[in-house]
Amino acid sequence: MINQTAIQKAKDHFGQLLENQMLRMEKIKSAPDWIDYGRVSPIKIGILPGDGIGPYIATEAERVLRFMLEDELKKGKLYIATIEGLTIENRAAHNKAIPDDVLEEIKKFHVTLKGPTTTPRKGDPWPNIESCNVALRKELDLFANVRPVRVPKQGIDWIFFRENTEDLYALGPYGIDVDEDISIDFKLITGPGSERICRLAFEHARKNKKNRITCVTKANVVKTTDGRFLENFYRLAKEYPEIQADDWYIDIMTAKLVDEKRRREFQVFVLPNLYGDILTDEAAEFQGGVGTAGSANIGKQYAMFEAIHGSAPRMVREGRAQYADPASMIRAAAMLIGHIGFEEKATQLEMALDICGQYEKKLVITGRPTGVTGKEFTDYLLDWLKNPKLRETWQSYVNS
């Protein structure tokens, strides 16, 4: 017998979700334009250490950030401070992804550099609170997750534009158990949401003289939502005739990234949230793993830069946190530096990371006492940043 009460409850639940998303569309359409960091003084940079290994790698990333921006800090053009409270313990105590006072503090800063944070899963001792990453992206409307992957020696120079505020992740906490047999989650794609991420990807390609951009979906099966995303992609492509626009399905795209004959052909990717999460983790392996990859979460008024990996609580429990690789968060710091207008400094930092992590590799991090600590690696990196032969050595690496 069909349970009409359960069906009505599900309809009411879905109706509320639709109402909330329609209100969100109005906010997107009326949002202020992009912040101009050239007109902001001082630019306020907040450090969010996170939890697990987060505080360990955040300490090293902040050291590098302060070194790279030393002159601007002395002149008062920049301000760097730590924002406390985004730990799993504090979030659990408030039973919120982001405690209200912490969110209020975060909004006082233009950009943040964030360490990894723990997201509870079923069976954990924590309450079932939303990922604070997902919550921050929604609260600050950080609609673009930007993840570069560079392996110069292999000819890999990719950048991924992952939509950050929609898809399955956006409504992941709001699925419903209709009855004892049926559970449903919701996938969300909107016109304004897909248009702004695609436009950002095209603008990046144009600015950086890239001649190809690839959209990744599963529109042959997920026809309505992925279909809308792909439709917006090709509509915008007409405004950028100098850029070759093509699309691939997520399953074959994961295969093509490991195809040595084809992978060098790709340059810029744009894709919905879930596919972006999966594909960028795979891509990071070419660079040395997720421990080496940073990402940017970009909105018109705020931006957050972070490592792409988790908080590794096992490393903390086993007393190995000091051996965590800070390269991911330092790469995120490089992206932050470039985002606020210091592109040359960002390039220098990326070069030093390539030399230390891929070329010279004099010190290696293994996550255990068999390798060096995060502090020792950062000291090594800082030595290269002070080396007048940095660019020359990097060019030798590219040409080798």
RAKA-V433162 format. One record per pair of residues at least 4 apart in sequence whose C-alpha atoms are under 6 Angstrom apart, sorted by sequence separation. I is the first residue (numbers start at 1). GAP is how many residues later the second one is. D is the distance in Angstrom with one decimal. If there is no record, write none. Layout:
BEGIN
I/GAP/D, I/GAP/D
END
This chain:
BEGIN
11/4/6.0, 27/4/5.8, 50/4/4.9, 54/4/5.8, 58/4/6.0, 66/4/5.5, 73/4/5.9, 88/4/5.8, 91/4/5.8, 132/4/5.9, 135/4/6.0, 136/4/5.9, 137/4/5.4, 152/4/5.8, 166/4/4.7, 168/4/5.6, 178/4/5.4, 191/4/5.9, 195/4/6.0, 205/4/5.8, 218/4/5.8, 219/4/4.8, 222/4/5.6, 223/4/4.8, 259/4/5.7, 272/4/6.0, 276/4/5.9, 285/4/3.9, 288/4/6.0, 299/4/5.7, 316/4/5.8, 327/4/6.0, 338/4/4.9, 353/4/5.7, 354/4/5.3, 355/4/4.6, 356/4/5.6, 357/4/5.4, 389/4/5.9, 396/4/6.0, 49/5/5.3, 72/5/5.2, 73/5/5.0, 91/5/5.4, 137/5/4.6, 151/5/5.0, 165/5/5.7, 178/5/5.7, 205/5/4.6, 271/5/5.7, 284/5/5.1, 298/5/4.6, 315/5/4.9, 316/5/5.0, 337/5/5.5, 338/5/4.3, 355/5/5.6, 356/5/5.0, 366/5/4.9, 49/6/4.6, 72/6/5.9, 91/6/5.8, 120/6/6.0, 150/6/5.5, 177/6/4.3, 257/6/5.1, 284/6/5.4, 297/6/5.5, 315/6/5.3, 365/6/4.7, 150/7/4.6, 176/7/5.8, 219/7/4.8, 297/7/5.0, 364/7/5.6, 365/7/5.2, 120/8/6.0, 176/8/5.4, 219/8/5.0, 296/8/6.0, 297/8/6.0, 338/8/5.2, 49/9/5.4, 149/9/5.2, 175/9/5.6, 217/9/5.9, 296/9/4.5, 337/9/5.5, 148/10/5.7, 175/10/4.2, 295/10/5.8, 148/11/4.1, 295/11/5.5, 119/12/5.1, 147/12/5.7, 294/12/5.8, 334/12/4.7, 147/13/5.1, 294/13/4.6, 146/14/5.6, 294/14/5.7, 146/15/4.8, 171/15/6.0, 145/16/5.8, 145/17/4.9, 144/18/5.9, 144/19/5.2, 145/19/5.6, 168/19/4.5, 290/19/5.8, 143/20/5.8, 144/20/5.3, 167/20/4.9, 143/21/4.6, 167/21/4.4, 307/21/4.9, 143/22/5.4, 166/22/5.6, 167/22/5.6, 307/22/4.7, 166/23/6.0, 306/23/5.7, 306/26/5.3, 138/27/5.8, 305/27/5.3, 212/31/5.4, 214/31/5.9, 216/31/5.7, 218/31/5.0, 97/32/5.6, 211/32/4.6, 212/32/4.6, 213/32/5.1, 214/32/5.0, 215/32/4.5, 216/32/5.0, 217/32/5.0, 218/32/6.0, 352/32/6.0, 96/33/6.0, 97/33/5.2, 211/33/5.9, 214/33/5.2, 216/33/5.5, 217/33/5.6, 45/34/5.9, 46/34/5.8, 98/34/6.0, 163/34/5.9, 216/34/5.7, 294/34/4.7, 42/35/4.5, 43/35/4.8, 44/35/4.9, 45/35/4.8, 46/35/5.2, 47/35/4.5, 48/35/5.4, 97/35/4.7, 194/35/5.4, 198/35/5.9, 292/35/4.9, 293/35/4.4, 294/35/5.8, 41/36/5.5, 42/36/4.7, 46/36/5.6, 47/36/5.8, 50/36/5.6, 51/36/5.2, 189/36/5.3, 292/36/4.2, 50/37/5.4, 195/37/5.8, 291/37/5.2, 294/37/5.0, 295/37/5.5, 294/38/4.3, 324/43/5.2, 323/44/4.7, 323/45/5.7, 326/48/5.8, 325/49/5.5, 323/50/4.2, 324/50/5.8, 322/51/5.6, 323/51/5.4, 215/54/5.8, 213/55/4.7, 214/55/4.8, 215/55/4.9, 216/55/5.0, 213/56/5.7, 215/56/5.7, 58/57/5.8, 54/61/4.5, 54/62/5.1, 46/63/5.9, 45/64/5.8, 44/65/4.9, 47/65/5.7, 49/65/5.9, 50/65/4.8, 44/66/5.4, 45/66/5.1, 46/66/4.5, 47/66/5.0, 48/66/4.5, 49/66/4.8, 50/66/5.4, 51/66/5.2, 45/67/5.4, 48/67/6.0, 50/67/4.9, 167/106/5.7, 156/108/5.6, 161/108/5.9, 162/108/5.8, 155/109/5.9, 158/109/4.8, 159/109/5.1, 160/109/4.7, 161/109/4.6, 162/109/5.1, 163/109/5.0, 164/109/5.5, 158/110/5.9, 160/110/5.9, 162/110/5.7, 163/110/5.0, 162/111/5.6, 162/114/5.0, 151/136/5.8, 147/148/4.6, 146/149/5.6, 146/150/4.9, 145/151/5.5, 145/152/4.5, 144/153/5.5, 144/154/5.0, 142/155/5.4, 142/156/4.8, 143/156/5.7, 142/157/4.1, 141/158/5.7, 6/172/5.9, 111/191/5.8, 113/191/5.9, 114/191/6.0, 115/191/6.0, 110/192/5.4, 111/192/4.8, 112/192/4.7, 113/192/4.8, 114/192/4.8, 111/193/5.6, 113/193/5.8, 118/193/5.6, 116/194/5.3, 117/194/5.3, 116/195/4.9, 153/245/5.2, 152/246/5.4, 53/258/5.4, 52/259/4.7, 52/260/5.9, 52/261/5.0, 34/266/4.3, 35/266/5.4, 53/268/5.5, 61/268/5.9, 57/269/4.6, 61/269/4.9, 37/303/5.9
END
